[in-house]
Amino acid sequence: MTPADLSIIVLVGLFLLALVPRAHMGLAAFTGSLIVALYAGISTDQLVSYFPSNFVILIVGVMCLFGILQVTGAMDWFLRGATRAVGNRRVLIPVVPFVLGAVIAGVGTLPLAACAIVAPIGMALARQHRIPAFLMAFVVMNGVLSGLFSPVAVFGLTANKQLADLGVPLPMHSSLVIFLASVAVGLLLTVALMVVYRRQLRSTEVTSSESPLSGPTAGIVTQGPVSRKLSPFTKEMGPHTSAAPTAGIATQVYSEAPETMSGTEHSKPAKILSIIAFAVLVVAGVGFRLDLGYTAFVLAFVLILVLRLEPTQIIAKVPWGVVVLIGGLLTYVGLMQELGAFERLSEMLSVDNSPALSLLVLCYIAALTSFLANSIAVIVTTLPLLPPLIAAGVDPLGAVIALLFSAVLVDNNPVGSAGGLVIGATAAEDRQRLFRRMLGYGLGAVVLAPAAMWAIFGLW
């Protein structure tokens, strides 16, 4: 058995472990990485090089900064402003993170960075308005995906430049067509899921007097069918129910509200400085292409000193379990790439047939590899396979759109960096359930998305 074949078998085992209670996929991935590396004769030093240090810096830095937003009450302030336009109409609340994600990604922010910015906002809105976590996670990531192929976005620029270099005969304004198609697909998928969750969205509305939730530890007091929320920034310490839905059954827990977290003594200055720091983070990533992780660390350090916050409380807000999960999985993916496992998977899926069916196979290869690997890397490596199919009669624009969308629609999964950021921004009690639902959706997208994109665009 070749090392590549063994890595594929171990990968299947990792996915099956997701269904086993108390089995941590991150720890299992690190274990599997070492076993496969030893079998393949790869040194531990080389194996360590596959660890996604950039992701760890990004998620830890950004989550520290958003922890400060929660502590100072700036997140409450921001959420009120973001939702003021839609008021208490819960059915329109998911529009906020969708638009934010599409705009931030569309102006040129890398998708992972855009997700790091929007995910905490979207998941806090979900907690505030009792919107299902899976729906909001889907909306957040779908909004980011909708802006990926803007002519000024990294994905759009890369794909358009490579297509031009390959000499693919695309019509005029094809880049705009690709972008509008991505927005349309993202919007349709979001609306479809909102229709599925229409009953939850139309249930009891949240009154404007309620305090928004801004952290995973915030509680919900449930009395029959009507809920009211407790702000985590009050001075009171008392019993209230867990944020997990309990069908009206009250489960008493206690939440602490330390003086350093209340923000009552210098509430307005703390909120203003925190919002300014958030704006600086966005400008640094969008306008100056600075690393968001390091920038967030700098801003968090400055805010902790200026506002005299307790560092341990900020660091405690980092979802370390998610860091281990995604770190382990991405380390294993890097090992698989080194062993040529994805090329082996491509060989297993390839068939000799008509150009149209060959395009379908290529879409499946892109979706399968993108599920585990970096989408932009998959796009760059699969686009050069299009010219022979186009020369054989496949429509150029339709083939490009089908391939691009097959690669990115599967990114709504928890084993990628963006999915890890979304899960990290989710309330702790909802993370395991959300992980499994996102994993199920991601695997389903690998099966259905390529066929749908091929049928809609590839057969033009």
N, C-alpha and C positions, 0 to 999 in steps of 0.2 A: 504494500500500500504506500502510495506516495504521500509526502507531508501535506500536499495540497488537498488530497482526498481526505486525509485524517482531519484536517482543519474544518472541512465542510461537515463531516460527521459530528465533530465536537460542537460546531455552530448550531446544528439541529438540536443537539442535546441542551445547549444553553436556552434555546427558545422553549423547549419542553419544561425546563426548570422554572420558567416564569409561572407555570401553572401549579407549582408545588409550594405549599405554605412554608414560610420561614426560610426558603431558599433564596439567597441574595444573588442576583445575576451578576452584579459587579464583582463580588468576591469569586464567584464561579468562573467569570471570564478571566480574571487574573490567574486563577489556578489552571484553567485550560490553556492559557497563553504559555505558561511555563512548561506544561506537559508537551504541547505541540512543538515548542521551540527546542526542547531537549531531544525530541524525536527527530527534528529536522537538522540538528547540529548547529543551531543558532545560539550564540553566546548570550548570557544574561545582559551584558552591556548593550548589545544591539537590541535586545528585547525592550530594555528600559527606554531606548530612543523612540519607541513607538508610543510612549505615554503622551497623551495630549496636554502638554503643559500649558499651551495657549488657552485651552478651554478652561482649565482650572483657574488661571489668572483672571479670565473674563468673568466667570460665574461668581467667584469669590469676591472680586472687586465690586462688581455691579450689585451683588446682593448686600454687601456691606453698605454701599451708598443708599440703596433702597431701605435698608434697615434703619438708617438715620432718618429717612423720610417718614417712616412709620413712627419712630420715637418722638420726633418733634411735632407730629400731627400734620406735617405737610402733605402726606398722602391723603388724609381726610379732605383737606382743603382742595387739592388737585382733583380728587374724584368728584367733589361737589361741582366744581367748575366744568369738568368734562361731561357730566351728566345733566347739567342745567338745561341744555338745549332739548333733551328728550324728556325731562321732567321725571315723573314717576311711572311712565309707560314702559314697563319691563320689556315688552316685546321689542322696543327700539334700543335697549341698552347694549346688545351685542354689536350694534352699528359703530359704537365709539371705538373699541379696540380694532375693529376691522379697518376702519378708515385711517386710524393712527398707524397701523401696521403697513397698510398699502402706501401711505404717503411717505413714511420714514424710509421704507425699503425702496420706493420709487425714486427718491431724490438721490440715491446712491449709497445708502448705508448697506453694509454687508448684511445678509439675512440673519446671521447669528447675532450680530450686534443689534439689529432691529428687534429681534425677538427678546433680547435681553432688556430692551427699553420698554417694550409694550407688555410683555408677559406679566410682570408684577401688577401693572395697572389693570389689565383685563381680569386676572384672577381675583384681585381685590374687589372689583366690580361684581364678580360672580358671588363672592361671599356676602357683599353688601346687599345684593338684591335677590339672594337665594336662587341664582341661576345655576343649573347643573354644570359641574366642573368640566365635563367632557365637551359640552356645547361651547363653553367659553374658550377652552383650549383649542378646539377646532377653529373657532372664529379668529383667535389671535394668530395662529399659524397660517390660516388661509388668507388673512389680510396681508401678511408679509409676503406670502407666495404670489399674491395678486400684483404686487409691485416689482417683482423680481426682474421682469423683462422690459422695464422702462428703458427707453433709449439712452438714458444717462445712468442707469444702474449697472452694477458690476456684471451681473449675469447677462443683461442685454448688450452691453458693450462687448463683452467677451464673445458671445455667440455671433453677433453681427460682424465683428472683425474677423473671426475665424471663417465664417461663411463666405465673406468677401475674398479671403485669401485662398479658399478652396475653389473659388470660381463657380459657386452655385448660382445658377441663373434665377435670381429672385426678382419679382416685380418691384416697381418704384414704391416707396413708403412701406416696404415689407416690415421694417422694424416697428413702425407704428401699429401695423396690423397684428404683429405678434404680441405686442404689449396690450392692445385692446382685447385680444383673444384671451390673454391670461387674466385680465380683470373680469371679463365676462364669465369665464369658467369658475374663477374663485367666488364671484358673486352668486352664481347659480348654485354652487355646492353649499355655500353658507345659507342661502335662502331655503334650500331643500332641507338642511338639518334643522333650521328654525321651524319649519313646518312640522317636522317630526316631533319637536319639543314644544309645539304651540300650546298645549294644555298647561305645561309648567310656566311658560312665559305669560300666560293670561291669568294665572292664579293670583292670589292675594297680592295687591300692590304694596310697595314700601312707601310709607309716608315720609314727607320731607323733613319731619322733625326728628327722624331717627339718625343716629350717628353712624357714618359709614365705617365699615370694617377696614382696617388697614394692616392686618397682620394675621398669620395663621392661628394665633392663639386667641383671637377675639371670639366672644361667645354669643350664643343665640338663646334667648329665653322663649321657650315654646309653650304656649297655652292653647291647647286644642289646635284649630286650624290657623290661628293668627300668631305670628312671631314678632317679637321686638328684639332689637339688637342692643348689646351693651358695648360701649366704647372702651377699648383697652387703655385709654388715657385718662380715665377718671381716677380719683383718689380712693374710691371705695374698694373694699375687698369683701366679696360676698359670694354666696352660692349662685350659680347660674348653670344653664345647661351647656353641654358640649355643642360645638358647631356642626357636628355630624347630625344628619337628619335622623330623628327617632320616632317619627309618626306620632308625635304628641306626647311621648314618654319623656319625662324630665330626668336627666342624669346629672347629678350635682357634681360640679368641679369648682375649683377656686383659681382665679387668675390674679396675679400680683400686678400692682401698678406703682412701681417705685417712683419716688419723687423725681429722679433723673429722667424718667420716661414721660412724665405728665406734660411737660412743656408749658406749665401754667404760669411760671414766673416770667419767662421771656418768650411767650408763645408766638407773638407776631414776628419778632426778629428772627426766631429760629425757623419759622416756616418760610419766611422770605429768603433767607440764606440757603435753605435746603432746596427751594424751587430754583434759585439762581444756579446752584450746583448742578441740578438736573439739566437745566438749559445749557450750561457749559459742557456737560457730558455729551448732549446731542450735537451741539455745534462742533465739538472736538472730533466726533466720529464722522459726521456728515461733511463738514466744511474743510477740516484739516487732515482727515484720514488718520488721526491719532488712535493708538490702541485703546479701546474702551476699558479694558481691564485695568491697565496701569493708570489711566486717567481717573477712573473711579476710585482706585486706591488713594491717589493724591488728594482728590476732593474729600473723600471720607476722612482722611487723616487731618486735613485742615479743619473740617467741620467739628470733629471730635475735640480738637484743641480750642477752637473759638467758642463753641457752645458748652464746653466742659461736660461732655457726655461720658458715660462709663463704657470704655472700649469692650469689655467682656460681654456686655449686653448686645452690642452691635455685632460682634463676631459670632455670638451664639445664634444669630438669625440666619447664618449661612447654612443652606441645606447640605450638610456634609455627606449624608447618605446618597444624595443624587450625584455628588462629585465622585464618589467611589463607584457608583453604578456606571456612569457614562465614561469615566476614566478607564475602568476595566474593559468595557465593550469596545471603546475606540482603540485601546491597546491591542485587543485581539483582531480588530479589523485591519490595523496596520500590519500585523503579523501575516494575516491572510493575503494582503496585497503583496507582501514580500515573497510569499511562497507561490504566487501565481494562482491562487484559488479562484479568483474571479474570472480569469481566463479559462480555467477548467470548467467553471459553471457555464460560461458562454459556449464552450465546445459541446457541453451536454445539451444545451437548448437549441443549437443551430441545426437547421434543416435546409436541404436544397429544394427550392421551389420557385414559384413566380416572384417577380419583384415586390408585389403587394404583400405576399405572405412573408417574404424576407424582411420587409419593413416591420411587420408585426412582430417577428422574432427579435429584431433589433430593439423595438420598443420594450419588449419583455426583458431583454438583457439590461437595458438602461434602467428599468424600474427595479429589477432585482439587485443590481450592484449599487444603485443609488440608495436603496433601503439601508445599506450598511456603510457605504462609503460617502465621500463628499460629493454632493450633486454637481458642483462646477467641474470637478475632476472627471466625473462620468460624462458630462456633456462634451468636454474637450476631447475625450478619448473616443466617443461614439460618433460625433459629427463627421469625422473623416470617412466613415463607412457609408455615408449617404450618397456621394457623387455617383458610384456605380449603379445604385438603385434608381437615381434620377435619370441617368443615361439610358436605363432600361425602360423608362416610361412612367415612373412615379412622379406625381406632381411635386415640384420643389417646395413651395410654401407649405402645402399640407403635410408633407413628410417632415419638414423642419419642426412645425408646431407639434405634430404628434410625438416626435422624439423628445423635444424639450419638455413637454408637459408630462410625458411618461416618467421622466427623470425626477421631476420636482413634486408631483402630486403625492408620491409615496413618502415625502419628508414629514408628513403628519404622523410621526411614530415616535415612541419614547426612547429608542436606542440611539438616536442622533443627538447632536449637541443642542439643537433648537428645542427638541422635545424634552431634553433634560432641564433646560431653562424654564420651560412651562411647568413641568412637574415640580421643580424647585420653588416656584412661586405659588404653588397650590398649598392649601391647608394640609398639615401633616396627616390628619386622619383620612384625607381623601386621596393621598398620593398612590397608595397601592391599587385602589380601585381604578383610578385614572390611568395608571401605568398599564393595567391589563386591557382596559378599553381602547386605549391608544394603540397598544400592540395589536389587538384584534383588527382595528381599523387599518393600521399600516399593512398588515399581512393581506387583508382584503383588497387594499388598493394595489398591491403588487399583482394580484390576480386580475382585477377588474379594470383598473385605470388604463393600462396599455391597450386593452381591447377596445375600450370606449374611445380613447383618443385616436386610435387607428381607424375606427369606424366613422368617427365624426370628421376628422381632418385628413387622415391618410388616404382615404378613397376618393378625394376630390378629383 
